[in-house]
Amino acid sequence: MPIRVAIVGSGPSGFYTAEALAKSDADCEIDLIERLPAPHGLIRYGVAPDHQTTKNVARNFDKTAARDEMRFYGNVDIGTDISLDDLRGMYDAVVLAIGSPEDNKLGIPGEDKQGVIGSAAFVGWYNGHPDFVDLAPDLNSANVCVIGNGNVAVDIARLLVKTRAELSTSDITNDALDALQASSVTDVYMLGRRGPVEAKFTNVELREMGHLENCVPQIDGSIIPDGVPEEEEMSDRDRRLREKNLGTLRDFVGRDPNELEKRVHFEFYAAPREILGDDKVEGLRLERTQVVDGRAVGTGEFFEIETSLVLPAVGYRSSGLEGLPFNDDWGVAVSEDGRAGDGLYVVGWIKRGPSGVIGTNRPDGQLAAKQIIEDIAEGSKPGRAALEAALQKNGARIVNYDDWQALDAHEKANARDGAPREKEITVAAMLGVLDGA
């Protein structure tokens, strides 16, 4: 009998696992189970909408989905439509590729005020994720504070200041595009606790900030070191990348703040200490820092930025899943290099935390496939026949891959001029398209 494998989550790590299993010599039946009607996870809902080239990997995922041994079960929620324990009883192996969908907390006073929106929610909003369509961020603030120095922070800052023309070829939703274009934002503050050397953004994303149509980067040149200190331990590759970042930041020095209508301020050595205001955000209090042994240490010098919108981009976590061994402190599954129990495996961010780029998830998928084939010589469980019977009994409305391709074609046909698609942003709307509503 074939080894019957259920993969929960159809983002990069889920598809890479499916691809590795399908291309192996093992006889496998692979079922990809997704909570939303649309597949591709972070490719669709996390990658910046103006970075369409990065999304091209979805074409390879579609080829994997078309293989004979594959089935897609969209609009199926583990925990509602079927439990993880039930799934483990039906399949020889269950792989969890459920990511880290929640924002880390800042851990400072005031972060529960209206006007503090984590990056998972804000990015989900402008990318049309059904969970965040009702977010309605208040963009009526001249100043916006983006906390973080990674690529997500850069993406958010860039989207806040881009022109309609610059976003015309993106797949940002029309609602989000209209809201951003009507915003009062003129100055975006990118805030990092440590310095330029320690920043996590990549140089491609950083360079973009110097070539925007209506926004000029601002930075105090005195804080940029001549180079990466020799005593800093890192690979030669990391050293080269950080040197590139320092060079790009130097290029920003001296740009006239009034050269264009908007500005992005790179504020390093600035640790958020308190979000000010009553029920709503009125400002952000920060402490100047210095880096000691790689850590940001406060100097006792404080300053404030007036704002009504604070967007922390300080990493993601998961809250797990009932039946999954879980480390709540770290927000990841408990596993031995991906093995989380008898016939239970984890891949991607739920395994190792939110790190890397899309392709970083491929080795996880390849390892999980290898482990499954090592651990299970031959299948013994019913797999998709049992899944379909249970879902039918529970009244689940399954979306298969043909359905997704019909929805995909509908979104592309409805795109504004120059855009790749106009996403349907609620589950009801997606199902309505498929049901001819």
N, C-alpha and C positions, 0 to 999 in steps of 0.2 A: 504493500500500500504506500502511496505517496506520503511524505511528511507534510502535514497540514499546518500552515503557519498563518496566524492573524497578526497583522501589524496595525497598531492603533496610532493614527496620526499620519497625514499624507503630506507633510512638509519634506524638506530635503533629507533629513535623516531616515524618515520612513521610506521614501522612494529609493534612497541609496541602498537600504537593506533589501528591499524588494528586488532591485536590480542585481545585487550580488547573489541572492538566492536563485533568481531566474537564470542567471548565466553560469551557475555552478553545474556540476555533473549530477547533483542529487535530484531525485524525483520529488518535486515540491508542488503543492498547490498553495497559492499565496493570496490572501484576502486582505485588502487595504481598507481599514475602517476609519471614517472621518466624521467628526462632529458636525461640520458645516456641509452644505450641499456642494461647495466648490473646493477642489483640492489645491495643493501646492503650498499651504501654510504660509511661512514667512516670505516666500517668493511673491505671493499675492498681497499679503497684508503687512509685511514688515519692511521689505526693501523699499527704499525711497522711490516715489512714483516717477521722478525725473531721471532715474537710473535704469532705463529700459534694457540696456545691454545685459545687466546683471540678471534680469528676469528670463533671458533666453534659455537658461538651463531647463526651464519648464518644458521645452520641446523634447528634451531627452526623457523627462519624466513621462510625457505622453507616449513615447515609444515603449517604455517599460510597461505602462498600463495596458497597452494593446497586445501584449504577449498572451498566448493561449492559457498559461498557468495562472494568470492574474484575474482578479475580480475587484471592483471598487464598490464599497458600500458607504455612500455619503449620506449625510443627515442622520447619522446614527450616533447617539451619545452614550458612551460607556458610563454606567452609573444611573442612567435614566431608562434607556431602551433595553439595556442588558448590563449585567454586572461583570466586573473583571473575573470574579470567581467562576461565573457561568462560562465565560469565554475560555478560561483555562481548562474547564471540563470538556469543551468542545474541540479544542485544538491541541496538537502535539506541542506546539510552541506559540507563545504570545510575546510579541515585541512591542514595547511601549516607546513611542516616538512622540510624546505629548508636549515636549518643549518646556519652556519657562514663561508662561503667559502673563505673569503678574509683576508689578513694579516692586523693586526694593524700596524700603522706606529710608528717608533721610535720618530719622532719629533725632529731630530737633523740635523745639516748641513751635507750635503754630502750623504744622504741616497738614493738619486736618481742616484748615480754613478753605472757604470757597475761593477758587482761583489758583489752587495748587493742583496740577494735573500731571500725573506721571507719564513718562515717555511711551509706555505700552499703550496707554489710553489715547494719548494725543496722536501718535503715529497710526494707531488703529482707526482713529476718527478720519484723518485725511486720506487714509488708504481704503476707507469704505468697509471696515470690519463690522459685521452685524452687531457685535457686542457693544460698539461705541457710537452707533449712529445718532444716539440722543445726547451725546456729550455737550454739544453747543458751547464750546469755549468762548468766554468773553474776551474778544480781541480789541476791546476799546481801551487799550493802554498804550501809551507812547513807548514805554520801556517794557521789555520782556526779559526775564532772567531764565536762562537755560543752564542748569547745573549739571556739569559733566564735561569731560574732555575726550570723549570717544566719538566714533563715527555717527552714532545715533544723535548725539548732541549737535554735531555739525550738520547732519541732515535736517534736523528741526530748525536750526538757525537759518539755513539756506532757504527752506520752504517758506519761512515767515517773511522773507524779504524779496523773493523772486517776483518778477512781473508776470502778468497774465501771458504775455508772449513767450516768456521763458518756460512757462508751465504748459503751454498749449499742446506740446507733443507728449506730455506725461499722461499717466492714467490716474491722476488725482481725481477724486469725484467732483462733479460740477458744484455740488453744495459746498464742499470744502474750498474749492477754488474761489467761488463767489465770496465766501466769508473772509478768506485771506486777503482778497483784493479790496474788500471794503473795510479792512482793519485800520486801526489808528497807529499801528506799530511803525516807529521810525528807528528805534535803537534796540538792538538785541545784545544782551550781555552774556557771553559764554564764560562760565565760572569754573575754574579748576582749583582744587585744594593744593595741588603741587605745581611744578613749573613746566616750562616748555619741553624740557628733556623727557619728562615723565608722561607727557600727553599720549593718549592711546589712538588718536585719529591717524588714518593713513594719509600719505602725501597727496594722492589723487583728490581725495575729498577736501583736504585743506587748500590746495591750489585753486579749486573752484571758487573759493571765497574771494579771490582777487580778481575775478573776471565776471562779476555780476553786473547786470545792466543798470541797476539803480541803487547799488549798495557798495560802500567802501569799507574795507577792514581797517580797524584801529588797534594799535598795540604800542605799548611803551617799550622802545628799543633797549632801554637800559637793563631790562630783565632777561634779555636773550643772551645766553652765554656764547663765547666764541666757538665752542664746540662741545661735544659730549665729553664729560670728564673722563680721563683715562682710567680712573679708579672704579668707574661704573662697570660692573660685570654684566656682560651681555654678549650675544653672538655677534659675529661680524656683520651678518645681515641686519640684525636689529640696530646696530650702531649706524650702518649706512642709512637706514630708514629714518632714524631720529635726526641724523645730520641733515637729511633732505628737508625734514620739517623745520628745523632751525633756519635753514636757508630761505624757505618760503616765508616764514614769519619775518625774517629780516627784510624781505621784499615789500612787506606791508608797512614797514616803519616809514613815517613821514608822509603818508597819504593824507591829503587835505580832508578833514572831516566834513567839509561842506562841498566836496567835489560832486557828491551825489545826494539824493534825498534821504537815504537810509544808511545806517552804520551797523556793523557787527564789531563789538568790542571784545577782544581776547583778554580776559582778566585772569591771570595766573596768581598763584599764592594767595588764594581767597577761599576761605572755608565758610560755608553758610552756618550761622549759629542760631538764628531765630527768624521766623516769618512773622512780620508785624501786621497789626490791624485788629479789628474786632472779629466779626464773623467772616468778613471778606479780607483778602490780602490787600495791604496798603504799602508794603515795602519788605525788603529783605535786609537783615543785618548780617554782616560778614566780618570775619577776623582775618587780618593779614597773617600769613604763615611763612615758615621757612622749612626747607626739607632737611631732615636730620636722619641719617641712616635709612633713606628711602621713605620716611614717614613725614607727613605734614604736621608741623608743630606750631601752635599758635604763638604769636608774638605779643599779644595784649593790645594791639592796635586794631580798632574797629572802624568800619564805615558802613553806610547804608545806601541802598538803591531804592528809589521810589518806583513802585510797580504794583499792578493789580493782577499780574499773571506770572506764576513761577512754574517752570517745567523741569522737574528733576529727571535727568537721564543717567541714573547711577546704577544701572544693572537690573537684571530680572531674576525671578525665582518662580518656583512652582509650589503649590500646596499639596501636591501628590494626588493620589487616587486611592479610594478604599480598596484594601487588599494588597497595596504596594508597600514594601518596606521603605521607610522614608526618614531622612535626616532633616528635621524641620529647621534646625539652626542654619544649615547650608542651603536648604531649599532644593535638594536633589534626592534621587533614589539612593537607597543603600544597596550596593551591589559589589560583586567581586569582578572587576573589569567588565561590567555589563551583565553578568549573571546575577539576577535578583531573586531567584528561587527556582524550584523544579519546573523546567519548561518556561520560565519567565525571564525575559531579557529587556534591557534598556539601552537606548541609543540617543545620541545628540545631547541637547541641553539638559534633559531630565537626568541624564547619566553624569555629565561632567560640569554642568553649569553653563551659563551663557558666555561663550567665547568663540573667537575665530570668525571666519567668513563662511559662505555657503558650502564651499568644497571641504571645509574642515570636518564636516559631518560624514564624508564618504568613508574614511577609515573605520568609523564606528559601525557603519552598515556592513562593511566587509568583514569586520571581526565578528559581529553578531551572526552573520550567515555561516561563518566558519565554525563558531561555537555550536550552533544548532545542528549542523551536519555531524560534528564530533559527538554531540550528546545524544542524538536520536538516530539510531541506525535505520529504523523503519517506522512509518506512521501506524497509529492504532486508533485514532479518534475520528469522528465523523466530519469535522470541519464545517464547510459552508452549508451543507444540507441542514445541520442542526441549527446553525446561525439563522438561516432564512426562516426556518420553522418557528424559532423563538421570536424573531422580529415580527413576523406576520401575526403571531399570537398576541404580541404586545401592541399591535397597531402602528408600528413604525412605518414611515413613508420613506422608503429607500430611494436614493438617487444613485443610479449607476453611471458608468463612464460615458455611455452614449448620451444620457441626460446632460451630463456636464458639458459635453461637446456641443450640444444644442444650446445650452445656456451661454457658452463661450461665443458661439456664432452670433447669438442675439446681442450680447454686450458689444461685440466688435461692430455689428451693423448699426448700433445706436450711438457710436462714438461721435463726439464733436469733431469738427474739422481738424485733422492732423493728429488726433489722439488715437492710441491703440484700441481703447475700449471705454465704455461707460459702465462701471460695475453696478449691478443690482446690489443694494446695500442692506437689505433685510432678507431673512430666510423666507418670509412670506412672499416677498416679491420674486425671489428666485424660484420658489415652487409654483408661483402663479404663472411665470413664464412657461415652465415645463407643463403645467396643466392647462395652458391655453387661456388663462384668465385675462 
